[in-house]
């Protein structure tokens, strides 16, 4: 099961070096900073600091910048369905955020490589959790790689996700609390 870390700007501000070290447990790392006024510069700084790491790098939403910077992939939000083919045409591994089976199947049909499905567990400001039963149902209904996301902070949760057949898990807090 792959481990997919999503960055949190708060942790980057507090102690970037220590935070980057905690991300080394991840197979993939997404640079996400929704509130940045200088996203391109901040993303490039993060990419430069991470290039010697073993994890594969993705950028959030900006597939053009990801391709320009030679990044491995892009993670599109659920409103960017029409961007999947554009990202794929640039050679990017493409993940799309989903919250329903319909969204996951649409992303699959458009050619995405993987989807995140969320929230699986309770997480601040993300609505009612879907739970592992809904995750298992989605995994069994799709041929695309499914990555569980949302509220994942413990090894018990990882065990429950693994039992569903999900391709992996994505988290912000898991990587910041398990150093």
C-alpha positions in Angstrom: 0.0 0.0 0.0 1.5 3.3 -1.0 1.9 6.1 1.4 1.0 9.5 0.0 1.9 12.6 2.0 0.1 15.9 1.5 2.0 18.9 2.7 0.6 21.4 5.1 2.0 25.0 4.9 1.8 25.3 8.7 4.3 22.5 9.2 6.6 23.9 6.4 6.6 27.3 8.1 7.4 25.9 11.6 10.4 23.8 10.7 10.8 23.0 7.1 13.9 20.8 7.5 12.3 18.6 10.1 9.1 18.5 8.2 10.8 17.4 5.0 12.6 14.7 7.0 9.2 13.4 8.3 8.0 13.1 4.6 10.7 10.6 3.8 8.4 7.8 5.0 6.1 8.6 2.0 6.3 7.1 -1.4 4.6 10.1 -3.0 4.4 13.7 -1.7 2.0 16.4 -2.9 3.0 20.0 -2.5 -0.3 21.7 -1.7 -0.6 25.3 -0.4 -4.0 26.6 -1.2 -3.5 30.0 0.6 -0.2 31.0 -1.0 -0.1 34.3 -2.7 3.1 33.1 -4.4 2.2 29.5 -5.2 4.6 29.1 -8.2 7.6 30.4 -6.2 6.7 28.5 -3.1 6.2 25.3 -5.1 9.5 25.7 -6.8 11.3 26.3 -3.5 9.7 23.1 -2.1 10.6 21.2 -5.2 14.2 22.4 -5.0 14.4 21.4 -1.4 12.9 17.9 -2.2 14.6 16.9 -5.4 17.1 14.6 -3.7 14.4 12.8 -1.8 13.3 9.2 -2.7 9.6 10.1 -2.9 7.8 11.0 -6.1 6.6 14.6 -6.3 3.3 16.0 -7.3 1.8 19.5 -7.5 -1.7 20.4 -6.5 -4.0 21.6 -9.4 -1.4 23.3 -11.6 -0.5 20.7 -14.2 1.2 23.3 -16.4 3.7 24.2 -13.7 4.1 20.5 -12.8 5.1 19.7 -16.4 7.3 22.8 -16.7 9.2 21.8 -13.5 9.6 18.2 -14.5 7.5 16.9 -11.6 6.2 13.4 -11.7 2.5 14.2 -11.3 -0.4 16.4 -10.5 -3.3 16.1 -8.1 -6.4 17.7 -9.5 -9.4 18.8 -7.5 -12.9 17.4 -8.0 -13.8 20.4 -10.2 -11.0 19.8 -12.7 -12.4 16.7 -14.5 -11.8 18.4 -17.9 -8.1 18.9 -17.1 -7.3 15.2 -16.8 -6.6 14.7 -20.5 -4.5 17.9 -20.6 -2.4 16.7 -17.7 -2.0 13.3 -19.2 -1.0 14.8 -22.6 1.9 16.5 -20.8 3.1 13.1 -19.5 2.0 13.6 -15.9 0.8 10.9 -13.5 -2.7 12.3 -12.7 -4.7 11.9 -9.5 -8.1 13.4 -9.0 -9.9 14.1 -5.7 -13.3 12.3 -5.5 -16.0 12.1 -2.9 -18.5 9.8 -4.7 -18.5 6.7 -6.9 -19.8 8.7 -9.8 -16.8 11.1 -9.5 -14.4 8.2 -9.3 -15.9 6.6 -12.4 -15.8 9.9 -14.3 -12.1 10.3 -13.5 -11.4 6.7 -14.5 -13.3 7.3 -17.9 -11.3 10.5 -18.5 -8.0 8.6 -18.1 -6.8 9.6 -14.6 -4.2 7.2 -13.1 -5.7 7.3 -9.6 -8.3 8.9 -7.4 -8.4 9.9 -3.8 -11.6 9.1 -2.0 -12.5 11.2 1.0 -13.1 11.7 3.8 -12.8 8.1 5.1 -12.5 9.1 8.8 -13.5 12.2 10.7 -11.3 15.2 9.8 -11.8 18.9 10.5 -14.1 20.8 8.1 -14.5 17.9 5.6 -18.0 16.7 6.3 -19.4 13.3 7.3 -16.9 10.5 7.0 -17.5 7.9 4.3 -16.1 5.0 6.3 -14.1 1.9 5.2 -17.2 0.1 4.0 -17.8 2.8 1.4 -14.1 2.7 0.5 -14.3 -1.0 0.0 -17.4 -0.6 -2.2 -15.6 2.0 -4.3 -12.5 -0.1 -4.7 -14.6 -3.1 -5.9 -16.5 -0.9 -8.3 -13.6 0.8 -10.1 -10.6 -0.4 -12.0 -8.6 2.8 -11.2 -6.2 3.0 -8.3 -8.0 4.2 -5.2 -6.3 6.1 -2.4 -8.0 6.6 0.9 -7.9 10.1 2.3 -9.2 11.9 5.3 -8.6 11.6 9.0 -5.9 9.0 8.8 -3.7 9.3 11.8 -3.2 5.7 13.2 -1.8 2.3 12.3 -5.3 0.8 13.2 -6.8 3.0 10.5 -4.1 1.9 8.0 -4.9 -1.7 8.7 -8.6 -1.1 8.1 -7.8 0.7 4.8 -5.4 -2.1 3.7 -8.2 -4.7 4.3 -10.4 -2.9 1.6 -7.9 -3.5 -1.2 -7.2 0.2 -1.6 -4.0 1.0 -3.5 -2.8 3.3 -0.7 -3.6 6.1 1.8 -3.0 9.8 1.7 -2.7 12.1 4.7 -1.5 15.4 6.1 -1.5 14.6 9.8 -0.2 11.1 9.7 3.1 12.2 8.5 3.4 15.2 10.8 2.6 13.1 13.9 4.6 9.9 13.1 8.2 11.2 12.9 
